[in-house]
Amino acid sequence: MPSLKAKKIIREHVFELGTHASFLVSRRLGLLSLGIGLVALILFGKAFVLTVMQGRELTTRYDEIHSQFEWILAPRGLITDATDQPLALNAPGKKEHEFSRIYPQGEAFSCVLGFIGRIDQSQLAQNASYLPYDLIGKTGIEAQYEQFLRGKDGSIEHPLTLQQEAVSNAPGMLINSPTPGNNVRLTLDSAMQKKLFEIVTNQVKKFNAPGGAAILMDPHTGAIKSLVSVPTYDNNDITVQLLNDPARPLFNRAVSAAYPPGSSIKPFLAASALHEGVVTPSTIVHDRGKIEVPSSYDSRVVWTFHGWKALGDVDMRKAIAQSSNVYFFTVGGGVGDIKGLGIEKIRHYLSLFGFSQKSGIDLGSENAGFLPSPQWKKDTLGEQWFIGDTYNSSIGQGFVQVTPLQLAVATAALANNGTIYKPYLLDHITDQQGKTVFLQTPEAVRSNFLASSELQVAREGMRQAVTAGTMWRLRDLPMPVAGKTGTAQAGAGKPYHGWVTIFFPYDKPELVLTIFIENGEGGEQSAVPAAKEFLEWYIDNAKFKN
């Protein structure tokens, strides 16, 4: 039997072993609890990520697996003219929830309205709100006011089986109703647009011309009443062949094409010359049909610049009325004792009238036109500037290029006594409830850059062009009008370009009309008869209240 001492030693060892065992058990229990806690934390975190952070994404993925979405294209807003005549509206498409765009007034409006088409990849990349099947404006007003005309698409959800097949007889659930786009009202007058289009088209055919254009605008606001480009296309039937058509029907000659303006530039140079004191209204220049200028390098060489005929003594008003080249050679480039404006001042004043710059009209692809300079000629052609270049610029020839729209805007400034207005086609935009969301207001770009008396002399010369000058065909109209013709060289072997720009009535102008016939045998032959036909229609249809 163990002694007391031995029993004590045994008890101490047993206690130590028990304590050690308890420690080991406690430690293992602690580690087990820690492990369980970590697992629980991980599971909780995963659940949080799945339900909270990724819940929407996973729900969408689930919906994609178990549902099929059908998008409902939103109808585009309507486009109407100033009298609320429909110009662009929607019709049911070949498939349910689709629509097609219809242009009920025909091709006379295509160059303004443009057309719509499927969105392309570059446009998708630029705007995340678009969908691959969206129809958007490609050109014209349809493109210019896309953000207003385009509505918000709706959607329908269709359930699928586990095999990704449509559930038979299961109706779709409307998720979002489509919201139609806003309606756009233009400043165009449909009757005027159709008549001008008819007239310009007939003149183009008569002279076998490549094309033509016309602008009708309010000189006191800049509102465009008619904008015509010929040839054109049917925007109800857009085909790939249009892109390759040599007649270029998609090319808007009214705003995108620039041509030498010929003598139609002369009234603006006349008023500018008065402002600079180059001449007075009564200064006489003898027009013998040409001027002769000795070469600055060899006096034995004499350069001759021709007018269209010898007109004798002319003052400023008669020079405008009878389109004296010699007079404008003199006030533009200088002859004898008359110094002339010189090319830099010609550029300066024509720029004030809006030439060589975009007008800002709400239509794409506008051409800025061009006014040459000595530095441009040196840099581009490697040639120096000659006095003959200044003479040519003074009569709207040589390198000068303007658009029909620019000439109309400049003529409007003469008609309204000196204000350049930004031309525009949009009148206002309304939502589907008829509430106005945007209202256009006239924007004066520049005013008072020439004196009223200087502009009046130019206007009087334009009136005399009708009563005793190149626009004599218009003198028998019951409404007094004023204007200027232009006949511009178009290149060797080609017929001249024909221009006319008019404001009427003369005493209190209501409208400006500019007509251009490309290779049309001159303004007096092609453009003036077109203007007369329109003015006769305008008067007969009670557009003018005498």
Buried (B, 14 or more C-beta within 10 A) or exposed (E): EEEEEEEEEEEEEEEEEEEEEEEEEEEEEEEEEEEEEEEEEEEEEEEEEEEEEEEEEEEEEEBEEBBBEEBBBBBBBBBBBBEEBBBBBBEEEEEEBEBEBEBEBEBBBBBBBBBBBEBEEEBBEEEEEBEEEBBBBBBBBBBBBBEBBBBEBBBBBBBBEEEEEEEEEEEBEEBBEBBBBBBBBBBBBBBBBBBBBBBBBBBBEBBEBBBBBBBBBBBBBBBBBBBBBBBBBBBBEBEEEBEEEEEBBBBBBBBBBBBBBBBBBBBBBBBBBBBBEBBEBEBBBEBEBEBEBEEEEEEEEEBEBEBBEEBBEBBBBBBBBBBBBBBBBBBBBBBEEBBBBBBEBBBBBBBBBBBBBBBBBBBBEBBBBBBBBBEBBEEEEEEEBBBBBBBBBBBBBBBBBBBBBBBBBBBBBBBBBBBBBBBBBBBBBBBBEEEEEEEBEEEEBBEEBBBEEBBBBBBBBBBBBBBBBBBBBBEEBEBBBBBBBBBBBBEEEEBBBBBBBBBBBBEEBBBBBBBBBBBBBBBBBBBBBBBBBBBBBBBEEEBBEE
